[in-house]
Amino acid sequence: MKALIFALALTTVASVAVAQTPPAAASLPPAPAPAYGPPIGLEAAQGLIDRAIAYGATKGWRLAVAIVEPSGELVAFARMDDTQYGSIHVAQRKAETAARYRLPTAVMEERVQAGRIVSLSNAEALTIGGGVPIIVGERIVGAIGVSGATAAQDAEAALAALAGT
């Protein structure tokens, strides 16, 4: 009987302690995404494609690379020889998603992996790494989408192109 009373007392103390635990601090809302700017031009888009392809070639990757303007419409595209045909559409969708949602698709992928699966119900968004907004003067002028390697490698090639390597 003493054990039962002790267990009930312990349960009561534990529930009072939990009830008095202060709520977790609310996280701050994310900073607003950059505003849209004028669309990227063909020459700049082609330069990004050339850098992404050159980077992929040094790694032995076969890539498809798409550049879109802020609306997600295609500006330029290239596919390395023997890149899988499925990567053509995927590169374009990654670029569209990054431009339209003003967010790298790798961030969206991480959110899905962390349990935010609601993004998967949006047929317009491709939540796979490899799409990155192109920001010039704190404005989004388009996005680059890369496909053909792993999602992490696609994102690496896109970032390398944007870094000028």
C-alpha positions, 0 to 999 in steps of 0.5 A: 500500500505504501508503494502505491501511495508513493507512486501516486504522489510521485505521479502528482509531483511529476505532473505539477512539475510538467505543468509549471514548465515554461513553454519553449521560446517562440522562434522568430519568423524568418527574414523576408525573402529578397524582392524580385528584380529584372530577369537575368539576361541570356549572356549571364545565364549562359555563363552560369551554365558554362561554369556549372558544366565545367564544374561537373566535368571536373567531378565526372558528373553528367549534368543538365543545367537550366536557368530561369527568370524570376517567373520560372520561365526558361532563359537558357538550358544545356545538357552534357553528353550522355546525361540521363534524359529525365534530368532535363525536366528535373533541372528545369523544375528545380530552377522554377521552384527556386525562383518562384518560391525564392528559396533553395530547393535543398532547404525545401528538401531538408524541411520535408526530411524533417517532417514538413511533408505538406510541401509534397502536396504542392505539385508546383514545387520540386523539393529536391536539392539542386535549385538555387535563386540567383541574387543580384543586388539583393534581388532575385533575377532568376534561378539555376537548376541542376540535375544528373548527379545526387541532389547534394552534388547538383546543389554543389554544382549550382553553388559553384556556378554562382560562386564563379568557379 
